[in-house]
Amino acid sequence: MRFLLLLFLCCIIGGKSYAAHSSDTIPLRLAHGLLVIPVQIDGQEHNFILDTGMTRSMVGTHLLNEANAQPDSLRTMDVAGHITHQPIFRFNNLQIGNRQIHPLDVMPLPLEGTVWQCLDTEGFLGNDALQGLILTIDTCGIRDSLGKPQAAQSNEKNTPYR
């Protein structure tokens, strides 16, 4: 019994020290209520909308072509039992802050003529890219895309972005 208690305490203490040493601060900005973070792909920085509700990340088709992402196919089944094959692409060298995320399979996202193109983003980063990471978002220092502090923006009533 004492051995189990000692083992449990070692795991807790070890886990806390690991988490403290493995934390990273990632700059982000707020664009029309969406969190935008920088992501490095093959050493080049790109902006992505952070969406932890998405199970699979999506990347603009033009970036897939530029990065020479490896094409593959994902087999899916709908509720009626129909099997389809969705195109996916693999990024082997993707980095968020100081964290290397690899490999990451993403789905293509056409951006031409969409609102996402206006936000200067290259796609959506879903929870598949965040697996194994603890995400803490400090909203005190976030500024929206116009440079207004978040606290000042919340005092405005239904004011459209200009």
C-alpha positions in Angstrom: 0.0 0.0 0.0 2.8 2.4 0.9 4.5 1.6 -2.4 1.4 2.5 -4.4 1.0 5.8 -2.5 4.7 6.6 -3.1 4.3 5.7 -6.8 1.2 7.9 -7.1 2.9 10.9 -5.4 5.9 10.5 -7.7 3.7 10.6 -10.8 1.9 13.7 -9.6 5.1 15.5 -8.7 6.8 14.4 -11.9 3.8 15.4 -14.0 3.7 18.9 -12.5 7.4 19.5 -13.0 7.1 18.3 -16.6 4.2 20.6 -17.4 6.0 23.5 -15.8 9.0 23.0 -18.0 7.2 22.2 -21.2 4.9 25.3 -21.3 5.1 27.6 -24.3 3.6 31.0 -25.0 2.1 31.4 -28.5 1.1 34.9 -29.7 -2.4 35.1 -31.0 -4.8 37.8 -32.2 -8.5 38.2 -32.4 -10.1 38.6 -35.8 -13.9 39.1 -35.8 -14.2 36.9 -32.7 -11.9 34.2 -34.0 -8.6 33.3 -32.5 -5.7 33.4 -35.0 -2.4 31.9 -34.2 0.9 31.7 -36.2 2.0 28.2 -37.4 5.2 27.4 -39.1 5.1 25.0 -42.0 8.5 24.1 -43.5 10.0 27.1 -41.7 7.5 29.7 -43.1 5.0 31.3 -40.9 1.3 31.2 -41.7 -1.8 32.3 -39.8 -4.5 29.8 -38.9 -7.8 30.1 -37.1 -7.7 28.1 -33.9 -10.9 25.9 -33.7 -10.7 23.3 -30.9 -14.1 22.0 -31.9 -12.9 20.7 -35.3 -11.7 17.1 -35.2 -9.5 17.6 -38.3 -7.5 20.6 -39.4 -8.1 22.2 -42.8 -5.6 24.0 -44.9 -6.1 26.2 -48.0 -5.6 24.4 -51.3 -3.0 27.0 -52.5 -0.8 26.3 -49.4 -1.1 22.6 -50.0 0.3 23.1 -53.5 3.1 25.4 -52.2 4.2 23.1 -49.5 4.1 20.0 -51.6 2.0 18.2 -49.1 1.7 14.4 -49.6 -1.8 13.5 -50.9 -3.6 10.5 -49.4 -7.2 9.4 -49.0 -9.4 9.0 -45.8 -12.2 6.4 -45.9 -15.3 7.6 -44.2 -18.8 6.2 -43.6 -22.0 8.3 -43.3 -25.0 7.5 -41.1 -26.6 5.6 -44.0 -23.6 3.3 -44.4 -22.3 4.9 -47.6 -18.5 4.8 -47.8 -16.7 7.7 -49.3 -13.1 8.6 -49.8 -12.0 12.1 -48.7 -8.8 13.6 -49.9 -6.3 14.4 -47.2 -2.8 15.8 -47.2 0.1 15.1 -44.8 2.4 17.8 -43.3 5.6 16.4 -41.9 7.1 19.6 -40.7 4.6 21.7 -38.8 5.4 23.8 -35.7 3.2 25.7 -33.2 5.4 27.9 -31.0 8.3 25.7 -30.0 6.3 22.4 -30.4 6.9 20.2 -33.4 3.7 18.7 -34.6 4.2 15.8 -37.0 2.8 14.2 -39.0 -0.5 16.1 -39.4 -3.1 15.0 -41.8 -5.3 17.8 -43.0 -8.3 18.2 -45.4 -8.2 20.7 -48.3 -10.1 24.0 -47.9 -10.8 26.2 -51.0 -10.2 29.8 -49.8 -10.7 31.7 -53.0 -13.5 34.2 -52.6 -14.4 33.2 -49.1 -14.5 35.2 -45.9 -11.5 33.2 -44.5 -9.3 34.8 -47.2 -10.3 38.3 -45.9 -9.0 37.4 -42.5 -5.5 36.7 -43.8 -5.6 33.1 -42.7 -4.5 29.9 -44.4 -7.0 27.5 -42.8 -8.2 26.0 -39.5 -6.2 24.3 -36.8 -8.3 21.7 -35.1 -7.9 19.6 -32.1 -5.9 16.9 -34.1 -3.0 19.3 -34.1 -3.3 19.9 -30.3 -3.3 16.3 -29.2 -1.0 15.8 -26.2 -0.8 19.5 -25.5 -2.4 21.5 -22.7 -3.9 24.7 -24.1 -4.3 27.7 -21.9 -5.6 30.9 -23.5 -5.0 34.2 -21.6 -7.4 36.7 -23.1 -6.2 39.7 -21.2 -3.6 40.7 -23.8 -5.5 39.8 -26.9 -6.1 42.5 -29.4 -8.6 42.3 -32.3 -7.4 42.7 -35.9 -8.0 46.5 -35.6 -5.7 46.8 -32.6 -8.4 47.7 -30.1 -7.9 46.2 -26.6 -10.5 43.4 -25.9 -11.8 45.3 -22.9 -12.5 48.4 -24.9 -14.3 46.4 -27.6 -16.6 44.8 -25.1 -18.0 48.2 -24.1 -19.1 49.0 -27.6 -22.7 48.0 -28.5 -23.2 46.3 -31.9 -20.6 48.4 -33.6 -19.5 46.8 -36.9 -15.8 46.4 -37.7 -14.6 49.0 -40.1 
